[in-house]
Amino acid sequence: MMILQKGKMEDGTVIQIEDWSEDYSFKEYADTIGAYPISKIGYVGQFKPKKGETVRMQYNFKSTDEADKAFTELIEGSKTLKDFETNLYDKRYKDCV
């Protein structure tokens, strides 16, 4: 995995465009956004997100252009992570943000 671009949302959440295509042949180039928000709720379990801790969220897109557009919208503040809930890889933790 390569990190291609890093940024910060208005609320301080760090986000980055990631390229997993060299690791996984089914992935498109730079089609993933990794986000690191502070979890708003906690889950029971050793490896589950805890309230108030940074959690990694992965958002998968159909193309580089789609991921890049979402990244820009997140940085500019015109969209939030909730707006991209359908792209969230692990939807069990959608309520963290």
N, C-alpha and C positions, 0 to 999 in steps of 0.2 A: 504494500500500500504506500502510495506517495501522497503527501499533502501538497496541493497545488496552490492554494490561496487561503489565507486566514483573515478573519475579521471579527468585529464585535458588534452585537446588536445594541440598540439604545438602552435596554435593560441590563447590559453588561454581559450577556450570554456570549461566550466565545463560540464561533462557528468556523467551519473550514470545508473547502471543497476537496474531496478525496478521490483518488484514482485507484480502483481495485482491479482494473482490467488485466494487469500483468499477473495478478494472483489467481483470478477467476475468469475463465474464458467466456462465461455467460454475461459478464458485466461490460457495459459500455464505458468508454473513456470518460473519466471525470463526471460520473452520473450520480455521485453520492455527496450528501452534506452531512457532516458530523457536527452535532450541537452538544454543548455542555452546560445546560441550565442547572439552576438550583432546584431540587425537587420540592414541590409544594405539598406533597403527601408522602407518607411512609408506607412501606409494605413489609409484611412479616416474612422473615427468611434471611439467612446469612448473606446471600449474594444479591438481594433485592434492593432497590433504591430506598434510601432513608430520607425522611423529611429534613430539609435544610442542607443536604449534602449535594455536591455536584454529581450529576448523572450523565452518562453518554447516551445520546439519542441518535439514531441513524435514519436518514431520510433518503430513499432511493427514487431516482427519476428515470424517465425513459431515454433521456439524451443529455449530452453535455450542455446544450443550449437551455434546456428546461431547468437543469440544476443551477446554471449560471444566473438565469433570470430570478429564480427563487432566492439565491444567495444575495443578489443585489436588492431585492425587495425586503429581505430580512435586515440587511445592513441599513437601508434607508428608513426603515420603520413603517413602510406601507403595508407590510404583512407581518404576522407573528408565526411562531411554530405551530400554533393551533390551526392556522390556515392550511398547513401542509400535512394534517393528520392522516390523510389517505396515503401519503408517501412514507409514513412511519414504518420502519421495518418490524419492530416489536410493539404491536398495538396494545399489549397488556399494560404498558406503562404510559399510555397516552395522557393520563390524568396527572402525571408529574409536572407538566407544563401548564 
